[in-house]
Amino acid sequence: MGSNFRSIIKSLAEIRYWKLKKIMEVELTNTHYKTFYTTNFNLSDDFYQNKTVLDIGCGPRGSLEWADMVKERIGIDPLVNKYQSLGINKHKMTYVHGYSENMPFPNNYFDVICSFNSLDHVDDLVASTKEIIRTLKKGGLFLLMVDVHPYPTITEPQTINWDFVEKYFFDFNILDERRLNQLKKRSIYSNVRQNSKVNGVETNFGVLVVKLQKKV
């Protein structure tokens, strides 16, 4: 199966997921996000004061709606144009239609870049990580939450291993790293909330939560 065809199938599956969520919830909620950007990484609201923040693979919920204190809040997602019908025009953040492999932002632009449940969804992991490194300021933070799994799926074509950070972000300082058990399938936020740490048990499934700082 060609890469373009796979990408189309992946996009159709992902937008179908969000449309079903919209039907179930009527209004897509976003109040749960704040704790994942703050408490989860031992960061306060004050830390975000006047910061430029990017959420990669943001989805249509308004993931940065909570962040009134920031200088700029941007979500980038290849499905932004399709999210218009899901109510993103109501949110106070800026949505950019684009791909993590080729982001339309200058070098060293963001103070904080976040990827929650998105890096295993990208088409090209190497290109995406290079773009994160390029657009993050020196001394800036990269906040990562990603499922660890040994085989690809339609919507998650990238296999992520526990050594992901050491392999792709070797020139960053690791400020915090947690390796969590997958207690509930396809529910990364629930697994992060439960915070059940992998304790020396060899497993190919889980959640990797990391706070990284780009070296000055």
Phi and psi in degrees as a GROMACS rama.xvg file:
@    title "Ramachandran Plot"
@    xaxis  label "Phi"
@    yaxis  label "Psi"
@TYPE xy
-67.6087  154.824  GLY-2
-63.6213  -36.7209  SER-3
-64.8783  -41.6521  ASN-4
-65.534  -41.725  PHE-5
-61.2443  -40.8082  ARG-6
-64.0807  -39.3376  SER-7
-64.6419  -46.1816  ILE-8
-61.6327  -41.9194  ILE-9
-61.3878  -45.4784  LYS-10
-62.4276  -42.251  SER-11
-62.8894  -40.7453  LEU-12
-66.0549  -39.4843  ALA-13
-71.6564  -41.5113  GLU-14
-69.4894  -32.8979  ILE-15
-62.3929  -41.2065  ARG-16
-57.5327  -47.3631  TYR-17
-70.4654  -34.863  TRP-18
-65.2014  -38.9539  LYS-19
-65.9381  -39.5713  LEU-20
-61.2416  -39.9678  LYS-21
-65.0171  -40.3519  LYS-22
-64.3607  -42.1428  ILE-23
-70.1249  -39.9486  MET-24
-96.8799  -14.7102  GLU-25
69.9549  -58.3289  VAL-26
-119.766  125.539  GLU-27
-69.3527  121.8  LEU-28
-86.418  161.172  THR-29
-143.38  6.93346  ASN-30
-66.3509  -20.3253  THR-31
-77.1913  -13.8469  HIS-32
-69.1547  -37.7812  TYR-33
-52.3776  -45.4344  LYS-34
-63.7455  -28.3822  THR-35
-74.4735  -29.0044  PHE-36
-83.8391  -22.1595  TYR-37
-112.646  -85.5361  THR-38
-53.2717  -41.0081  THR-39
-58.014  -31.5453  ASN-40
-112.03  17.5618  PHE-41
55.7794  44.04  ASN-42
-118.678  145.772  LEU-43
-100.14  168.94  SER-44
-59.0068  -38.6399  ASP-45
-62.0284  -31.7333  ASP-46
-57.4454  -36.1869  PHE-47
-82.2166  -3.14733  TYR-48
-56.083  120.829  GLN-49
63.5661  21.3781  ASN-50
-88.1839  153.9  LYS-51
-98.1434  124.493  THR-52
-125.829  135.805  VAL-53
-121.396  133.67  LEU-54
-112.293  116.058  ASP-55
-86.1261  129.143  ILE-56
65.594  49.5743  GLY-57
-67.8038  -25.3073  CYS-58
72.4772  -175.761  GLY-59
-103.756  11.0039  PRO-60
-81.5557  -19.5198  ARG-61
89.7001  56.4244  GLY-62
-63.3548  -24.7115  SER-63
-108.625  17.6587  LEU-64
-61.0097  -29.2779  GLU-65
-72.2031  -20.4253  TRP-66
-91.5332  63.7967  ALA-67
-68.4415  -17.3733  ASP-68
-85.7585  -8.61089  MET-69
-79.6496  162.757  VAL-70
-77.4704  -40.2881  LYS-71
-152.261  134.687  GLU-72
-130.043  118.636  ARG-73
-127.857  137.488  ILE-74
-116.683  131.778  GLY-75
-114.606  136.383  ILE-76
-161.393  136.865  ASP-77
-69.2843  -10.6459  PRO-78
-104.848  13.1068  LEU-79
-53.7544  -43.0596  VAL-80
-60.5916  -34.6123  ASN-81
-79.8028  -19.8883  LYS-82
-74.6189  -13.3221  TYR-83
-55.3552  -37.1927  GLN-84
-76.5206  -6.28333  SER-85
-100.081  3.05642  LEU-86
98.5367  19.3348  GLY-87
-68.8268  -17.9892  ILE-88
-63.9299  -15.9123  ASN-89
-83.265  -12.386  LYS-90
-87.4299  153.796  HIS-91
-89.6372  0.303553  LYS-92
-93.8038  164.079  MET-93
-95.7704  128.171  THR-94
-100.943  131.799  TYR-95
-119.984  126.098  VAL-96
-78.3721  116.905  HIS-97
-178.613  178.463  GLY-98
-119.354  143.895  TYR-99
-65.2872  -20.3548  SER-100
-75.2827  -16.8752  GLU-101
-154.603  77.1451  ASN-102
-84.816  136.085  MET-103
-83.1414  53.4145  PRO-104
-131.564  151.847  PHE-105
-68.5475  165.473  PRO-106
-60.6124  145.024  ASN-107
53.1433  45.9765  ASN-108
-94.9241  -38.0804  TYR-109
-101.219  143.07  PHE-110
-80.4969  -33.6966  ASP-111
-138.872  130.125  VAL-112
-120.965  132.97  ILE-113
-121.72  141.994  CYS-114
-137.314  101.494  SER-115
-110.585  112.246  PHE-116
59.6554  43.0351  ASN-117
-136.395  -30.8817  SER-118
-67.591  -25.5154  LEU-119
-80.7341  -3.40319  ASP-120
-93.6502  -11.8926  HIS-121
-74.2108  163.43  VAL-122
-83.0444  -32.6029  ASP-123
-135.779  104.145  ASP-124
-69.2157  -39.6516  LEU-125
-63.241  -47.5754  VAL-126
-63.4099  -38.75  ALA-127
-65.3978  -44.1213  SER-128
-66.6721  -35.964  THR-129
-63.9785  -36.623  LYS-130
-70.5577  -35.7695  GLU-131
-62.2743  -46.7518  ILE-132
-62.9008  -40.6195  ILE-133
-65.2282  -42.9375  ARG-134
-90.3521  -8.92172  THR-135
-87.4146  135.367  LEU-136
-66.1211  153.879  LYS-137
-63.0048  132.026  LYS-138
86.3553  -6.26762  GLY-139
-76.9408  165.135  GLY-140
-105.278  140.555  LEU-141
-114.034  118.932  PHE-142
-105.426  123.047  LEU-143
-126.074  132.048  LEU-144
-133.429  119.431  MET-145
-146.677  144.164  VAL-146
-72.9874  135.928  ASP-147
-96.669  123.772  VAL-148
-154.484  146.732  HIS-149
-89.5388  -6.42796  PRO-150
-139.074  150.83  TYR-151
-78.0542  156.776  PRO-152
-125.843  177.975  THR-153
-59.4336  -46.4982  ILE-154
-92.5315  -12.946  THR-155
-126.345  74.5082  GLU-156
-72.7764  -14.294  PRO-157
-96.8371  130.315  GLN-158
-90.5674  125.723  THR-159
-108.895  130.945  ILE-160
-109.891  169.852  ASN-161
-64.9575  -22.4703  TRP-162
-89.8775  15.9964  ASP-163
-54.8706  -47.0862  PHE-164
-64.9519  -47.2984  VAL-165
-61.0607  -31.2442  GLU-166
-78.9089  -40.6896  LYS-167
-107.09  -21.9948  TYR-168
-125.357  45.7026  PHE-169
-66.8152  -19.1991  PHE-170
-99.0641  24.4254  ASP-171
-116.025  155.017  PHE-172
-87.2712  130.249  ASN-173
-87.6863  108.209  ILE-174
-85.486  -28.9957  LEU-175
-161.086  138.403  ASP-176
-144.066  130.028  GLU-177
-127.779  135.903  ARG-178
-111.986  112.66  ARG-179
-111.19  150.191  LEU-180
-72.9829  148.398  ASN-181
-90.3048  94.0547  GLN-182
-84.8494  -24.6339  LEU-183
-136.846  121.467  LYS-184
-65.2894  143.035  LYS-185
54.3304  39.2773  ARG-186
-146.648  69.4985  SER-187
-60.7013  -39.218  ILE-188
-68.3087  -38.0737  TYR-189
-63.7574  -41.4821  SER-190
-66.727  -36.3182  ASN-191
-68.3306  -40.702  VAL-192
-59.2438  -42.5392  ARG-193
-72.3291  -25.8453  GLN-194
53.0087  42.5965  ASN-195
-85.4243  105.852  SER-196
-79.8015  141.521  LYS-197
-71.6087  122  VAL-198
-115.069  78.2165  ASN-199
72.1618  4.04557  GLY-200
-92.0123  126.513  VAL-201
-69.974  118.555  GLU-202
-144.183  143.715  THR-203
-95.7686  0.47024  ASN-204
-125.744  144.959  PHE-205
165.238  -162.399  GLY-206
-132.175  129.418  VAL-207
-101.605  122.342  LEU-208
-120.978  118.575  VAL-209
-139.973  137.853  VAL-210
-110.305  116.801  LYS-211
-117.268  148.837  LEU-212
-123.88  128.648  GLN-213
-70.1731  129.144  LYS-214
-64.4299  143.643  LYS-215
